Amino acid sequence: MIELTGVSKIFNEGQPNAFPAVDGIDLLLPSGEVTLFTGPSGSGKTTLLTLIGCLAKPSMGRIRIDGQAVSGLPERFLTALRRTTFGFVFQKFNLIHGLSVLENVMLPAAPLGLPRQQVMRTAMEILEKLDLTRKAHARVEWLSGGEAQRTAMARALINRPRVVIADEPTANLDSRLGSAFLQIIADLRHDGHTVLISSHDPLVLHAPVVERVVTMRDGRIVERG
């Protein structure tokens, strides 16, 4: 369970050009559900996901994960929390050129100090599920858009996170690859993951796997259903 109480994020705080990217959000996100955050560009979707994923701290309010308050934790504790609790899929994928698919997938596990062979086995298991085994040793700059997207998803799963956060994950995909992504999301939900997606793609909005839609505008929730 993720709980937000009075959460705001103010950029340029204390300056004449200060503005609230997220403004007084109260929200409960049950474990094991797929939630879509939608709304126009600049509505606060991405900022809200960065707050939930502990990539940034709120200016005001409190965030709890499974009852533990996390919004006020020191950065070293937030870093550990991000590694073990969250997996991130960014809009531009952020894969590291010059490294192979397998190396990119294994990278987030490096700080955990696990045996390399163990991490490699886990990575190969995930790549097999995502039909990427034959691309494991290919450099990521040689991948198609769909292969790069699945590689980013595999990297997000390497530390077996409870929560997967995907920011505009279908923005660079055609409808066929977008549908393939939604099947991956369905599989994650079946395995018990909590999935949080930001998107204004109608394909995602109307997908059966999406159980909850939170509509945002001007940093506030204007509809939830």
Secondary structure, DSSP 8 states (H G I E B T S, - for coil): -EEEEEEEEEETTTSTT-EEEEEEEEEEE-TT-EEEEE-STTSSHHHHHHHHTTSS--SEEEEEETTEE-TTS-HHHHHHHHHHHEEEE-TT----TTSBHHHHHHGGGGGGT--HHHHHHHHHHHHHHTT-GGGTTSBGGGS-HHHHHHHHHHHHHTT--SEEEEESTTTT--HHHHHHHHHHHHHHHHTT-EEEEE---HHHHT-TT--EEEEEETTEEEEE-
